[in-house]
Amino acid sequence: MKIAVLYGTETGNAAMLADDIKSALDGDHDVACADLAAIDPAGLDGQDFHVIVCSTYGDGDVPASAKPFMTKLEALAPKLSHVRFAIFGLGDSEYAETFAHGSMKLAEALVAREAVQVGTRLTHNATADELPEDIALPWIRAILADLEDAV
C-alpha cells in the first residue's frame, strides 16, 4: 500500500512521531513522509492512504507548519472525495478546552471537502506517562489491517 505520512508541527514533536510511523511501516509499505507546509491539498493523491499527525498550538489552532495547508484547504475548497485519511492528534490536557483541537479542526476541514476519514481520531496527551509512538503505532497498524482486510 502507498502511504503518505503528513505532519503539522510547531515544536517538532509531530514531525518526530511522523518519522517514527514512517520507519515502522516502511518495510511492509511504500511510505513517504512530508510536512503539511509543503503540501497542496488539491494535489493529494487518491492512490495514497494519508496518515496525518497534527499537534495543537495556541488556543486550539493548527500548528505553524499546517497553517498554509489549512489556508489553501479553506480558500480553495477542493473536492477531496478521492482522499482517505487517518489522523492522530498531539495535545496537552492541561488546556482542557482546546485539547488536541488542531487535529480535530484539520479532520473536520478535510471531511467538509468530502475526504473520507478512516478509523477514529486518536490523541496523545503530553502529560500522560506513555510515549506518543506507544499508542500511535498500534493504532495505525490496526487501521491498515482493517483496510487490507476490506480489499
Secondary structure, 3 states (H helix, E strand, C coil): CEEEEEEECCCCHHHHHHHHHHHHHCCCCEEEEEEHHHCCHHHCCCCCEEEEEECCECCCECCHHHHHHHHHHHHHCCCCCCCEEEEEEEECCCCHHHCCHHHHHHHHHHHHCCCEECCCCEEEECCCCCCHHHHHHHHHHHHHHHHHHHC
